[in-house]
Amino acid sequence: MDTRQIEEPAGSASPDHATREPFFDLVAAEDPAPLLHRLRAEDPVHFVAPLGFWLVTRHDDVKRLFNDPENVTQNRRAWEHYAPPPEGTLVRWIQEESLMTRSEADHAPIPNTVISRIVGVQAGADEVRFRELAQEMIRAFFPFAPPEAMTRAEAALHELAPWVRRMVVERRQSLREDLISDLLRAQGKDDGIEDDEIVMLISLLIGAGSETTNLGGLVIIQTLLAHPEQLERVREDRSLVPRAVNEIMRFAFGGPAGMQRFAVRDFSLRGRSIRKGQMLMLSFGGANRDPAVFPNPDALDLERDNRDLLVFGSGPHYCLGANLARQEMGCMLDAALDIVAPGSRLREDLQRFEPLGIFQRPVNLPIEIAG
C-alpha cells in the first residue's frame, strides 16, 4: 500500500517531542527507507504519541510479535481505544466472532477474482458486484479508518451476507465443486461448522482478498517501472518472475505500516514499557529492510535469499494464502510484461488515491505504454 500521509491530525504536536513526530515524516516521504533506518537504529520501538501506538521496526521484534500470545493478540477488542460497532450490526458480529479475534489463525489474502471462483460466484456482473462489496467491507478494518468507512462496510455486509446465505441454500440442494459445498460436506462431521460460520468465513475471505494481493500486483508493476533494468531482466527471462515477486514484496510493500497487535498485559520490549491495551504496529518496511537480515537492503536484488520475508507473517500466523497470493501476483506480472513495452512509464500526474484514515490507498495505475 502507498502510505503517503493525507494530513497530519489536528493537535498532533506532543509535549514529549521537541521536534515533529517522525511517523508523520515516514508516511509523507516518497522514500521512507532512510527515515526507517534511522528510527530502527535509534528508537526501534517508537511510541507515536499523537496516535497512541508503538511502531516496531526491527526484523526480529516483528517476527517475535507475530506469534507472542503471552504478550500480544491480534484481537482488536484488546485495544485500549477499541470502540465496538453498534450492537446488532454485521460489522460487530464479524469483529467479535471471526477468525480475526482468534490467536490461533490469521486470515489469508486471496484476490477477489480467485476467491469468487473458489466460492462459486458466477463470472460476469455477479463477480463484479461481489468484488465491489468486498472492497467496501474491508475498509472498516484499516487502523484509524474514518467513521464513514464503518457505515459503508455495514451496508456492504447487509448485501453480501444474504447473498452468501442464498448460495448456502442452493449448494445444500445441489453440491458443487466449490468452497461452500466443501464446507457443507463437513457439516455432518465432528469438525463441521454452522451456516452462520460459513457466511462469516466467506465474507472474511472475500474482504481479506480485496486488498493485499491486488495492491501487491500494483506495487510489483510500479516498482519494476521505476527499475527498468530489472524489468528488462524479467521480461527476457520469465523464470525470474517468482523471484521478482518475493523481492519486490520485501523491497516495496507496506512502507512504514504493517500488521497490528494489541498488548494483553504490561511487558517490556527493548527497554520500552508497553502497557496493556496499547497497539503495536509491526512495520513491514522496517522489518524487510533491516540490514541485520537483508544485506544492502535498499537495493532491488532479484538474486536475494528472501526466506526471512515477513510480509505474509511468521510461524502459526503465516498467511494461509501466501503461496496462492504469490502465484497470482506472478500471473499479474507475467501478463503485464506482454503489455507494458520497453520505455513505458508510470503517469504519476494521473494517479489517484483514496483516503483511509491517516493513509492513502492507490486506486489506479496509469501507465503510458510506449509505442
GILINZI-V365943 format. One record per run of one state. SS is the DSSP state (H for helix, E for strand, C for the rest). FROM is the first residue (numbers start at 0). TO is the last residue. If there is no record, write none. Layout:
SS_FROM_TO ; SS_FROM_TO
This chain:
C_0_20 ; H_21_27 ; C_28_31 ; H_32_41 ; C_42_43 ; E_44_47 ; C_48_51 ; E_52_55 ; C_56_57 ; H_58_65 ; C_66_70 ; E_71_72 ; C_73_74 ; H_75_77 ; C_78_88 ; H_89_96 ; C_97_97 ; H_98_100 ; C_101_110 ; H_111_118 ; C_119_123 ; H_124_140 ; C_141_145 ; H_146_172 ; C_173_177 ; H_178_187 ; C_188_193 ; H_194_207 ; C_208_210 ; H_211_225 ; C_226_226 ; H_227_235 ; C_236_236 ; H_237_251 ; C_252_256 ; E_257_262 ; C_263_265 ; E_266_268 ; C_269_270 ; E_271_273 ; C_274_277 ; E_278_282 ; H_283_287 ; C_288_313 ; H_314_316 ; C_317_320 ; H_321_338 ; C_339_343 ; E_344_345 ; C_346_346 ; H_347_349 ; C_350_351 ; E_352_355 ; C_356_357 ; E_358_361 ; C_362_365 ; E_366_367 ; C_368_370
